Amino acid sequence: MGNQSGSRFRNKAKVMQESWRNIFRVFVVISACVNLAIFEAAAQDFPVKLIRIIHGYTAGTGTDVMARMVAQKLSESLGQPVVVENRVGASGSMANERVATSPADGYTLLMCQASCTILPALRTKLPYDLTRDFTGVSLVATSTYVLVVHPSVPARDVKELITIARATPGKLSYGSAGVGTSSHLAGELFNLMAKVSILHVPYKGTPEFAVANASGQVDLGFSSITPALPLLSAGKLRALAVTSGKRTSLMPSTPSLNELGLAGYNRVAWFGVLAPAAVPKDIVGRLNAVIVKAFNTAEAKEQLYRQGLEPQTTTPEQCSTFVREEVAQNGKLIRLIGIKPEN
């Protein structure tokens, strides 16, 4: 009798256990459906309140100008206020962390640029992962750098520059806006691909670098297109090539390094919008559609051209892929040239 009673008890327990499992499964399915419905409703209603675009740079910088342009376009199309928040500090990582840890609802966005994808290779303990904690919304615009030389340098083209550099290793110098900046990496990539040794001279920022380049304190540099154009027009610098994979419409007669024999050379400045990784795809898609439409109008293109930029919108997937590739390429280059990351 005891064995039969124990067996019946165990059978009842198994039945009850299976019943609870079934109830739990139903609960999980219902919860998932409810959450999906909530997300879909949120996406359909989006936006219903103010949107913030955050970046880590001071007012008036290129990133700030681009963020405000995006904010204006989004506000006009979405019918909600869009504000720009300058969260300066820690080379932009404070702003990046602020967006990475924000609610994944599409109301907090990051205005990202080239240095965002350089920083992971320069800092070992960032409080976020750019490729894991963000999703791409869209690239917005790109701009090439220009390889410029001081008139005292006898090279009239890139081939002659390489010949001179190889004949006199370490004699020529190039300036940059600082160690680990885009202008520095452009110069080091040139050194590697052209098999030359041109001395790097870092300055405190772009204005100081531009003055040094124009005055002949350094022989050459990889300058942003906007500060380079007036110096080129005044004859204080001479353009040999652009660093983008192909020629730019802003300087159509200037060849690219890629077409001049440094196959695969492609370094550009860029701006893009990112969101926290878990933002629903429908909301990301809505934001992307507005940006793509807004920045491919004649008016927007003209605004960008005046700043030395060209429109370059993408799908969200293309934007995410681009960011991942930039992080990987910058990391590889920084390791090759021996820059040690900080803690």
Summary of the structure (lengths in Angstrom):
residues: 343
radius of gyration: 26.3
end to end distance: 71.2
largest distance: 108.0
contacts: 1133
relative contact order: 0.16
helix: 49%
strand: 19%
